[in-house]
Amino acid sequence: MGHTDPGRLARFLNARSLAFVGGRAMAQALLRARAGGFSGKAWLINDRQSEVDGVPCVTRAADLPEAPDAVFLGTNAESSVDYVAQFAAIGTGGVACYASGFAEAGRADLQAALVAAAGDMALLGPNCYGMLDYLHQSYLWPVAFGGQRVTRGVAILTQSGNFAYNISMLEAGLPLSYLVSLGNQASLGVVDFMAALLDQPGVTAFGLHLEAVSDPAAFAKAAAKAALLGVPIVALKSGGSELGAQIALSHTSSLAGSDDLCSAFFAELGVIRVDTPTQLVDTLTLLQASSKPIGPRVSAMVCSGGDAGFVADGCARFGLSLPAVEMPAGEALAALLPAYATVANPLDFTTAIWARAEPLSAVARLMAGQSDVDVALAAVDYPTETSGERPQFDIMLDAFTAGCEAAGRPGVVTSIFGGLLPAEVKARLMARGVAAYDGLERALYAVAKASSAQRQAGEVTLLPGVPGDAARSLAEADSKALLAGYGLDVARGKVVVPSAARRAAEGIAGPCVLKVVHEAIAHKSDVGGVVLNLKGAEAVQTAADAMVARFALSHPKLVIDRVLVEEMLPAPLAELIVGVARDPVFGLYLVIGSGGVLVELIRDSAIVLFPASRERIVAALESLAVWPLLRGFRGAALADLDAVVAAVMAVAAFASDHADRLAELDVNPLMVFSDRAVAVDAFIRLA
């Protein structure tokens, strides 16, 4: 929360008195707040007029009879600084600054002056639409808004004013507790509002619209508190393209962008990430509708064989299961349905019981009440009003809702096609705890995403690392030696001067590999610094002499005074890359992926955040395309999974112990066998 006084922020979020500063637009804002249900004291401040649109004006903040809890400041950027200072001086709870023209327009100095003027008073913005508080009917907003008073609902935090405006106008039946347009976040940001709003009992979930996570440590702390309180978080983060202008020397740093890292960060914290505004609202709708946990096992009822097929195919696409109907529920369903009906999931209950409330409710109760079901779903394409058939469909919806209530299961109603479920029907269902969707894809997506809300939030440790330009590269042999000290199994070999290559080879049984050793050469194969499958000591010495001569011509400024003579390992079951990369915001993170020559060809990788537990490492491995090779693909031997995990843990331990000095690290390839996992090459950049 920075320098903001928590008591002042609490007043801002529970305002009983408001002030608006400006002309006609602010007079209208005050009147809209009144029309929206605000019953506390409200004043209009204007230093040029005594009355605007019938609203009497006060000249300055000091003339108010008392310090307001919350203020909406609708003046220009320059005068906003003075007004913020005035309100801070009289003890105001907080100010929402509407004006633009601050840091977003290149005026960082003016924004700094605004923050300084606020002192420990809560400051929202600048360059924001303000805040709609539907719990207390306190509305700090410059234009018209939708929504209505609630006793519980979702808090939406967004950096975009227009996004907030559009959310308020939705007729999706989603109850909102707070809608906050954050703007420039000069003082208070997403995390500050999350932490403060978690103390509001009416906040049931968070919907976040973010451009970046600027303070991962504070975000993780707030997310942990939310998880403890059972308040789910759904995040829509824009800017999914890779960040970072420079390609690091290691392969690891090119495998995952900052957006991939953000997804991994959210997943570990139990935050649900979505990709579009519609998905944000749809997921929050289901989480808000049901007080019961949402899971991926669906029981579906339809009135069409075609619709049953659509539901089945859709569930398969979204990773949802349709458990078979269990007994004795199946026998009871068969007794309720005509003989030609097939008892299955999805269930086509046929038109024989259409518009009959009692058997429909019984069918819904039986389908929803099975022990291996998490969510009950009904597909209903609601007809037009002119059809005259809406009453029959309402019987179906009421029966389904009653069945879900009796079974104690979350309910979802969806049309197969979009546009066939009116807003008033959605609102009616929402009021009874059933989420409703226009279109099957939207409903199934929401179920799949809401299911992930039940995932246990994990611990995340942020390790700083150092920028690449602050570190120096270590040669392969030196990198291996450091990692071997942490338990990493490395290929057996010896570093010698080039003239002693023969003697080093004599101590190795079988074929050898010869490698150049130099801190300036990261990718040795690209410059002819690796010779494979050398048989015999004489062949090794000949290759060493030739390598020195070749580098004298191709790289005359490099002095090649060391070579590595190493055992040549047989073909492995699989090759992996295990590395550590650094993000300027999140710090160090582990990457596991397909290694060897496949690294950048297929870009098969997964991120593991610190602390690197066995569970996280195995989950990352299971997500890789190379995973079947580790589990005996087509009759091959099983890989030594314990050895792979131990290798990753060794890399992680080294990174943790050198977190204030490490820039990046590669182990590539890590050759995986049935009885070991061996590092064949390694690269470290260390300050």
C-alpha positions in Angstrom: 0.0 0.0 0.0 3.0 2.2 0.0 2.7 5.5 1.9 -1.1 5.5 1.9 -2.8 5.5 5.3 -4.9 2.3 5.5 -7.6 4.2 7.5 -8.0 6.8 4.8 -8.2 4.1 2.1 -10.9 2.3 4.1 -12.9 5.5 4.2 -12.5 5.9 0.5 -13.8 2.4 -0.1 -16.8 2.8 2.3 -17.6 6.4 1.6 -20.5 8.1 3.4 -19.8 11.5 2.1 -18.7 12.6 -1.4 -17.4 15.7 -3.1 -17.1 16.5 -6.9 -14.8 19.2 -8.2 -15.5 20.8 -11.6 -18.3 22.3 -13.7 -21.4 20.9 -15.4 -20.0 17.4 -16.0 -19.2 17.1 -12.3 -22.7 18.5 -11.3 -24.2 15.7 -13.5 -21.9 13.2 -11.9 -23.2 14.2 -8.4 -26.8 14.0 -9.6 -26.2 10.5 -11.1 -24.7 9.4 -7.8 -27.9 10.5 -6.1 -30.0 8.8 -8.7 -28.0 5.7 -8.3 -28.9 5.5 -4.6 -26.2 7.4 -2.7 -27.9 8.9 0.3 -25.0 10.5 2.2 -23.7 14.0 2.1 -22.5 15.3 -1.3 -21.0 18.6 -2.3 -19.9 20.3 -5.6 -16.8 22.4 -5.6 -16.4 25.2 -8.2 -14.3 28.3 -7.6 -16.1 30.3 -10.3 -19.8 29.6 -9.9 -22.1 29.5 -7.0 -24.5 27.0 -8.6 -24.3 24.6 -11.6 -27.4 22.8 -12.9 -29.3 23.4 -9.7 -26.4 22.1 -7.5 -25.0 24.7 -5.1 -21.2 25.1 -5.1 -18.5 25.5 -2.5 -15.5 27.5 -3.5 -12.7 25.4 -2.1 -12.1 22.3 0.0 -11.4 24.3 3.2 -15.0 25.7 3.0 -16.6 22.2 3.3 -18.4 21.6 6.6 -16.4 18.4 7.0 -13.7 16.4 5.2 -15.4 14.1 2.7 -14.6 10.4 2.6 -14.2 10.4 -1.2 -13.7 13.0 -3.9 -14.0 12.9 -7.7 -11.6 15.5 -9.2 -12.8 16.6 -12.7 -10.4 19.5 -13.3 -7.4 19.8 -15.6 -4.0 18.3 -14.7 -2.3 21.4 -13.4 -5.1 22.4 -11.0 -5.5 18.8 -9.9 -2.3 19.0 -8.0 -3.5 22.0 -6.0 -6.9 20.4 -5.3 -5.3 17.2 -4.1 -3.2 19.2 -1.7 -6.3 20.9 -0.4 -8.2 17.7 0.3 -5.2 16.0 1.8 -4.8 19.0 4.2 -8.4 18.8 5.5 -8.2 15.0 6.2 -10.1 13.6 3.2 -10.2 9.8 2.8 -9.2 9.7 -0.8 -9.4 11.3 -4.3 -10.0 9.9 -7.7 -8.2 12.1 -10.3 -9.9 12.0 -13.7 -7.5 14.3 -15.6 -5.0 13.0 -18.1 -1.8 14.8 -19.1 0.5 13.2 -16.5 3.1 10.4 -16.9 1.2 8.9 -19.8 1.8 12.2 -21.7 5.4 12.5 -20.7 4.8 14.6 -17.6 6.3 12.4 -15.0 7.2 15.5 -13.0 3.6 16.6 -12.7 2.6 13.1 -11.7 5.3 13.1 -9.0 3.9 16.4 -7.7 0.4 14.9 -7.6 1.6 12.0 -5.5 3.6 14.3 -3.2 0.5 16.6 -2.7 -1.6 13.5 -1.7 0.7 12.6 1.1 -0.8 9.6 2.9 -4.3 10.2 1.5 -5.6 7.5 -0.9 -5.1 8.6 -4.5 -6.7 6.8 -7.4 -5.4 7.6 -10.9 -4.7 10.0 -12.4 -6.1 9.4 -16.0 -8.9 7.2 -14.7 -12.7 7.0 -14.7 -12.8 6.5 -10.9 -14.7 4.0 -8.9 -18.2 2.5 -8.7 -19.0 1.1 -5.2 -22.2 -1.0 -5.6 -22.0 -2.2 -2.0 -22.4 1.3 -0.5 -23.9 3.0 -3.5 -21.0 5.4 -3.7 -20.3 6.4 -7.3 -17.2 8.5 -8.3 -17.7 8.4 -12.1 -17.6 11.0 -14.8 -20.3 9.6 -17.2 -23.3 7.3 -17.2 -22.9 3.9 -15.7 -24.9 0.7 -15.3 -25.2 -1.9 -12.6 -27.2 -1.8 -9.3 -26.7 -2.1 -5.6 -25.7 -5.5 -4.3 -24.8 -7.1 -1.0 -22.2 -9.3 -2.6 -20.4 -9.4 -5.9 -17.3 -9.4 -8.0 -14.7 -6.6 -7.8 -13.3 -5.6 -11.2 -10.0 -3.8 -11.3 -8.8 -2.5 -14.7 -6.3 0.0 -16.0 -8.7 1.0 -18.8 -11.5 3.5 -18.2 -13.4 2.4 -21.3 -13.1 -1.3 -20.3 -14.6 -0.4 -16.9 -17.4 1.7 -18.6 -18.3 -1.2 -20.9 -18.3 -3.7 -18.0 -20.8 -1.6 -16.1 -23.1 -1.6 -19.1 -23.2 -5.4 -19.5 -26.5 -7.2 -19.2 -24.9 -10.5 -18.3 -26.4 -10.7 -14.9 -23.0 -10.5 -13.2 -23.3 -8.7 -9.8 -20.5 -6.2 -9.2 -19.4 -5.1 -5.8 -16.7 -2.6 -7.0 -15.6 -1.4 -10.4 -12.3 0.5 -10.2 -10.6 2.2 -13.1 -7.0 2.5 -12.0 -5.5 4.7 -14.7 -1.8 5.5 -14.2 -1.7 3.9 -10.7 0.6 6.7 -9.6 0.0 5.9 -5.9 -2.5 3.0 -5.5 -2.4 0.0 -7.9 -4.0 -3.3 -8.5 -2.4 -5.0 -5.5 -3.3 -2.2 -3.1 -6.9 -2.4 -4.0 -6.9 -6.2 -3.9 -5.4 -6.2 -0.4 -7.9 -3.6 0.8 -11.0 -5.0 -0.8 -10.3 -8.5 0.7 -11.4 -6.9 3.9 -14.8 -6.2 2.4 -17.1 -9.1 3.1 -19.2 -8.4 0.1 -16.4 -9.0 -2.4 -16.7 -12.6 -3.7 -14.1 -12.7 -6.5 -11.7 -10.5 -8.4 -11.6 -9.8 -12.1 -8.4 -8.2 -13.1 -7.5 -6.5 -16.4 -3.8 -6.0 -16.4 -1.1 -4.8 -18.7 1.7 -6.0 -16.4 2.5 -7.3 -13.0 4.8 -4.6 -11.7 5.3 -6.0 -8.2 5.2 -9.8 -8.2 6.1 -10.1 -4.5 3.2 -7.9 -3.4 0.8 -9.6 -5.9 1.8 -13.0 -4.6 1.1 -11.9 -1.0 -2.4 -10.6 -2.0 -3.2 -13.7 -4.0 -2.2 -15.9 -1.0 -4.6 -13.9 1.2 -7.3 -14.3 -1.4 -6.8 -18.0 -1.6 -6.9 -18.3 2.2 -10.2 -16.4 2.2 -11.6 -18.5 -0.7 -11.9 -15.5 -3.0 -11.0 -16.6 -6.6 -9.0 -14.3 -8.9 -9.5 -14.2 -12.7 -7.0 -12.2 -14.7 -7.0 -10.9 -18.2 -3.5 -9.8 -19.1 -3.0 -7.9 -22.4 0.3 -7.7 -24.1 1.0 -11.4 -24.7 3.9 -10.9 -27.1 7.4 -11.6 -25.9 9.2 -8.8 -24.1 12.9 -8.2 -24.0 14.8 -6.7 -26.9 18.0 -8.7 -26.5 18.6 -12.4 -27.1 20.7 -13.8 -24.3 23.7 -16.0 -25.0 22.0 -19.1 -23.6 19.3 -21.1 -25.3 17.2 -21.1 -22.1 16.5 -17.4 -22.3 15.1 -17.7 -25.8 12.7 -20.5 -24.9 10.1 -18.5 -22.8 9.0 -14.9 -23.0 7.8 -12.8 -20.1 4.2 -13.6 -21.0 4.9 -17.3 -20.5 6.4 -16.5 -17.2 3.4 -14.5 -16.2 1.1 -17.5 -17.0 3.3 -19.7 -14.9 3.2 -17.2 -12.1 -0.6 -17.0 -12.1 -0.9 -20.8 -12.3 1.3 -21.3 -9.2 -0.8 -18.7 -7.3 -4.1 -20.3 -8.3 -5.0 -17.2 -10.4 -7.2 -18.1 -13.4 -5.8 -16.5 -16.6 -8.2 -15.9 -19.5 -7.6 -14.4 -22.9 -10.5 -12.2 -23.8 -12.9 -9.8 -22.0 -15.8 -12.1 -22.7 -14.0 -15.0 -21.1 -13.3 -12.9 -18.1 -17.0 -12.1 -17.6 -18.1 -15.7 -18.4 -15.7 -17.3 -15.9 -16.6 -14.8 -13.1 -20.3 -15.4 -13.8 -20.0 -19.1 -13.0 -17.7 -18.5 -9.9 -20.2 -15.9 -8.7 -23.3 -17.9 -9.3 -22.3 -21.0 -7.4 -21.2 -21.1 -3.7 -20.1 -24.7 -4.4 -16.7 -25.7 -5.9 -16.7 -26.1 -9.6 -15.1 -29.3 -11.1 -14.5 -30.7 -14.6 -17.1 -33.6 -14.3 -20.2 -32.6 -16.1 -23.7 -34.1 -16.1 -25.7 -32.7 -19.1 -29.3 -32.9 -20.1 -30.7 -31.8 -23.5 -33.8 -32.4 -25.6 -32.2 -33.3 -28.8 -29.9 -36.0 -30.0 -28.0 -33.4 -32.0 -27.5 -31.2 -29.0 -26.2 -34.2 -27.1 -23.6 -34.6 -29.7 -22.6 -31.0 -29.6 -22.2 -31.1 -25.8 -20.2 -34.3 -25.9 -17.8 -32.9 -28.5 -17.5 -29.6 -26.7 -16.7 -31.2 -23.4 -13.9 -33.2 -25.1 -12.4 -30.0 -26.6 -12.3 -28.3 -23.2 -11.0 -31.2 -21.3 -14.2 -31.8 -19.4 -15.5 -35.3 -18.6 -19.0 -36.8 -18.9 -19.2 -39.6 -16.3 -21.5 -42.5 -17.2 -24.9 -42.5 -15.4 -24.5 -44.6 -12.3 -27.0 -47.0 -10.8 -29.5 -46.7 -9.2 -30.0 -43.3 -10.9 -30.0 -44.9 -14.3 -32.9 -47.2 -13.3 -34.9 -44.3 -11.9 -34.3 -42.2 -15.1 -35.4 -45.1 -17.2 -38.7 -45.3 -15.3 -39.3 -41.5 -15.9 -38.5 -41.6 -19.6 -40.2 -43.3 -22.5 -38.9 -46.7 -23.6 -37.2 -45.3 -26.7 -35.1 -42.9 -24.6 -31.5 -43.9 -24.0 -30.1 -43.3 -20.5 -26.7 -41.7 -21.1 -24.7 -38.6 -20.3 -25.5 -36.3 -22.1 -29.1 -37.3 -21.6 -31.6 -36.6 -24.3 -34.7 -36.6 -22.1 -36.9 -36.4 -25.3 -40.1 -34.3 -25.8 -42.2 -36.9 -23.9 -41.8 -35.0 -20.6 -41.4 -31.5 -22.1 -43.2 -28.8 -20.2 -43.9 -31.2 -17.4 -42.4 -29.7 -14.2 -42.5 -32.8 -12.0 -40.7 -35.3 -14.2 -38.3 -32.7 -15.5 -37.3 -31.7 -11.9 -36.8 -35.4 -11.0 -34.6 -36.0 -14.1 -32.5 -32.9 -13.3 -32.2 -34.0 -9.6 -31.1 -37.5 -10.6 -28.6 -36.2 -13.2 -27.1 -33.6 -10.9 -27.1 -35.7 -7.8 -24.7 -38.4 -8.9 -21.6 -38.8 -6.7 -19.1 -38.4 -9.5 -20.5 -35.2 -10.9 -19.3 -31.6 -10.2 -21.5 -29.5 -12.4 -25.0 -30.0 -14.0 -25.6 -28.5 -17.4 -28.8 -28.0 -19.4 -28.7 -26.9 -23.1 -31.8 -24.8 -23.9 -32.2 -22.6 -27.0 -34.8 -20.1 -25.7 -37.3 -19.1 -28.4 -38.4 -15.6 -29.4 -41.3 -14.0 -27.7 -43.4 -14.1 -30.8 -43.2 -17.9 -30.9 -45.5 -18.1 -27.9 -43.5 -21.0 -26.5 -41.5 -19.2 -23.8 -43.8 -20.5 -21.0 -42.9 -24.1 -21.8 -39.2 -23.3 -21.8 -39.6 -21.5 -18.5 -41.0 -24.7 -17.0 -37.9 -26.5 -18.2 -35.5 -23.8 -16.7 -37.4 -23.8 -13.4 -37.4 -27.6 -13.2 -33.6 -27.7 -13.9 -32.9 -25.1 -11.3 -35.0 -26.9 -8.7 -33.2 -30.1 -9.5 -29.8 -28.5 -9.0 -30.9 -27.0 -5.8 -32.2 -30.3 -4.5 -29.0 -32.1 -5.5 -26.8 -29.4 -4.1 -24.9 -29.0 -7.4 -23.7 -26.0 -9.3 -25.9 -25.4 -12.4 -25.2 -24.1 -15.8 -27.8 -23.2 -18.5 -26.6 -22.6 -22.0 -28.0 -22.2 -25.5 -26.3 -24.1 -28.3 -26.4 -21.0 -30.5 -25.4 -17.5 -29.3 -28.1 -14.9 -29.1 -30.9 -17.2 -27.9 -30.9 -16.5 -24.2 -32.3 -13.1 -23.2 -30.7 -10.9 -20.5 -33.7 -11.1 -18.3 -33.6 -14.9 -18.4 -29.9 -14.8 -17.4 -30.6 -12.5 -14.5 -33.4 -14.6 -13.3 -31.3 -17.7 -13.3 -28.3 -15.9 -11.7 -30.6 -14.9 -8.9 -31.2 -18.6 -8.2 -27.5 -19.5 -8.4 -27.4 -20.8 -11.9 -25.0 -19.3 -14.5 -26.5 -18.8 -17.9 -24.6 -18.4 -21.3 -25.3 -17.4 -24.8 -23.6 -20.2 -26.7 -22.2 -23.6 -25.7 -18.6 -22.7 -26.3 -18.8 -19.9 -23.7 -20.4 -22.1 -21.1 -17.9 -25.0 -21.5 -15.0 -22.6 -21.4 -16.3 -21.1 -18.2 -16.7 -24.5 -16.6 -13.2 -25.5 -17.6 -11.6 -22.3 -16.3 -13.7 -22.2 -13.1 -12.6 -25.8 -12.4 -9.0 -24.6 -12.1 -10.0 -22.2 -9.3 -10.0 -25.3 -7.0 -6.3 -25.7 -7.5 -4.3 -25.2 -4.3 -2.3 -21.9 -4.4 1.4 -22.6 -4.3 4.4 -20.8 -2.8 6.5 -18.6 -5.1 10.0 -17.4 -4.2 11.3 -14.5 -6.2 15.1 -14.6 -6.8 16.6 -11.4 -8.2 19.5 -12.6 -10.4 21.5 -10.0 -12.2 21.3 -8.5 -15.7 23.3 -10.2 -18.4 25.6 -7.2 -18.9 26.6 -7.4 -15.3 27.9 -11.0 -15.5 30.7 -12.9 -17.2 30.5 -16.2 -19.0 32.2 -19.3 -17.6 33.7 -22.0 -19.7 31.9 -25.3 -20.0 34.4 -27.1 -17.8 34.2 -24.5 -15.1 30.4 -24.5 -15.3 30.2 -28.2 -15.0 32.6 -28.2 -12.0 30.4 -25.8 -10.1 27.2 -27.8 -10.8 28.9 -31.1 -10.0 29.5 -29.7 -6.6 25.7 -29.5 -6.2 25.2 -33.1 -7.2 24.8 -32.8 -10.9 26.0 -35.9 -12.8 28.4 -34.7 -15.5 30.1 -36.6 -18.3 33.6 -37.9 -17.2 36.5 -35.9 -18.6 39.5 -33.8 -18.1 40.7 -30.3 -19.0 44.2 -30.1 -20.3 46.5 -27.9 -22.4 46.1 -28.9 -26.1 49.4 -30.7 -26.2 48.3 -33.0 -23.4 45.1 -34.3 -25.1 46.7 -37.6 -25.8 47.5 -38.3 -22.2 43.9 -37.3 -21.1 42.4 -39.6 -23.7 44.4 -42.6 -22.4 42.4 -42.5 -19.2 39.1 -42.9 -21.0 37.8 -46.2 -22.2 35.9 -46.0 -25.5 35.4 -43.1 -27.9 36.1 -39.6 -26.8 34.8 -36.1 -27.5 37.1 -33.1 -27.8 35.9 -29.6 -27.0 37.5 -26.2 -27.0 37.5 -24.5 -23.6 37.1 -20.7 -23.7 34.9 -18.2 -21.8 34.2 -16.3 -25.0 32.8 -19.3 -26.9 29.3 -20.2 -25.8 28.1 -22.3 -28.6 31.1 -24.4 -29.5 29.5 -26.5 -32.2 28.7 -23.4 -34.3 32.4 -22.5 -34.6 33.9 -26.0 -35.0 34.8 -26.3 -31.3 33.5 -29.9 -30.9 34.8 -33.1 -32.4 32.9 -36.3 -31.8 33.5 -40.0 -31.7 37.3 -39.9 -31.6 38.7 -43.5 -31.3 42.0 -43.7 -29.6 44.5 -41.3 -28.0 46.3 -40.5 -31.2 43.1 -39.5 -32.9 42.3 -37.2 -30.0 45.7 -35.5 -30.1 45.5 -35.1 -33.9 42.1 -33.4 -33.5 43.4 -31.2 -30.7 46.3 -29.9 -32.9 44.0 -29.3 -35.8 41.5 -27.5 -33.6 44.2 -25.1 -32.3 45.5 -24.4 -35.8 41.9 -23.8 -37.1 41.1 -21.3 -34.4 44.4 -19.5 -35.0 43.1 -18.8 -38.5 39.4 -18.2 -37.8 39.7 -16.5 -34.4 43.3 -15.1 -34.2 42.5 -12.9 -31.2 41.5 -15.9 -29.1 44.2 -17.9 -27.3 43.2 -21.5 -27.1 45.1 -22.9 -24.2 42.6 -25.4 -22.8 40.7 -28.3 -24.3 38.3 -30.8 -22.7 38.7 -34.5 -23.4 35.5 -36.3 -22.4 33.8 -39.7 -22.7 31.6 -40.1 -25.7 28.2 -41.3 -24.3 25.9 -43.7 -26.2 22.6 -42.6 -27.7 20.2 -41.6 -24.9 16.5 -42.2 -24.5 15.9 -38.5 -24.6 17.8 -35.2 -24.5 16.6 -32.4 -22.2 17.6 -28.8 -21.6 17.6 -27.6 -18.0 18.3 -23.9 -17.5 17.8 -20.8 -15.5 16.8 -17.5 -17.1 16.1 -14.1 -15.7 13.2 -11.7 -16.3 13.6 -8.0 -15.3 10.4 -8.1 -13.3 10.1 -11.7 -12.0 13.8 -12.5 -11.6 15.1 -16.0 -12.0 13.1 -19.0 -13.2 13.8 -22.5 -14.3 13.1 -23.8 -17.8 12.9 -27.5 -18.7 12.5 -28.6 -22.3 13.5 -30.8 -25.2 17.2 -30.5 -25.5 20.1 -31.0 -27.9 19.5 -29.8 -31.5 15.7 -29.7 -30.9 15.9 -26.7 -28.5 15.0 -23.9 -30.8 13.6 -26.2 -33.6 10.4 -27.4 -31.7 10.5 -25.0 -28.7 9.1 -27.6 -26.4 9.5 -26.1 -22.9 7.9 -25.5 -19.5 8.6 -23.0 -16.8 9.2 -24.0 -13.1 9.1 -21.3 -10.5 11.2 -21.3 -7.4 11.1 -23.1 -5.0 11.5 -26.0 -7.4 9.7 -29.0 -5.7 9.6 -32.5 -7.1 5.9 -32.1 -7.8 6.5 -28.9 -9.9 9.4 -30.6 -11.8 7.4 -33.7 -12.7 4.4 -31.7 -13.7 6.6 -29.7 -16.1 8.1 -32.8 -17.5 4.7 -34.3 -18.1 3.6 -31.2 -20.1 6.5 -31.7 -22.6 6.1 -33.3 -26.0 9.2 -35.4 -25.2 7.5 -36.9 -22.1 6.5 -40.2 -23.9 10.2 -40.8 -24.6 10.8 -40.7 -20.9 8.0 -43.2 -20.2 9.0 -46.0 -22.5 7.7 -44.9 -25.9 7.0 -47.9 -28.2 8.6 -50.4 -25.9 11.8 -48.5 -25.2 13.2 -48.6 -21.7 11.8 -46.3 -19.0 14.0 -43.3 -18.2 15.4 -42.8 -14.7 12.9 -40.1 -13.7 14.4 -39.8 -10.2 17.8 -39.0 -11.8 16.2 -36.3 -14.1 14.4 -34.7 -11.1 17.7 -34.8 -9.1 19.5 -33.1 -12.0 16.9 -30.3 -12.1 17.0 -30.0 -8.3 20.8 -29.6 -8.5 20.5 -26.8 -11.0 17.8 -25.2 -8.8 20.0 -25.4 -5.7 22.9 -23.8 -7.4 20.6 -21.0 -8.7 19.1 -20.4 -5.2 22.6 -20.2 -3.6 23.8 -17.7 -6.3 20.6 -15.7 -6.8 22.3 -12.4 -6.3 25.0 -13.2 -8.9 23.4 -15.4 -11.5 22.3 -14.1 -14.9 21.6 -17.3 -16.8 22.5 -21.0 -16.9 22.2 -23.8 -19.4 22.6 -27.5 -19.1 22.1 -28.7 -22.7 21.9 -31.5 -23.4 21.0 -33.4 -20.3 21.2 -37.0 -21.6 18.6 -39.2 -20.1 19.2 -43.0 -19.8 17.5 -45.8 -17.9 19.9 -45.6 -15.0 21.2 -42.0 -15.0 20.8 -38.4 -16.3 24.1 -36.9 -17.4 25.0 -33.3 -18.2 27.0 -33.2 -21.4 27.4 -29.5 -21.7 26.8 -26.5 -19.4 27.0 -22.8 -19.5 26.8 -20.2 -16.7 26.9 -16.4 -16.6 27.8 -15.2 -13.1 28.6 -11.8 -11.7 
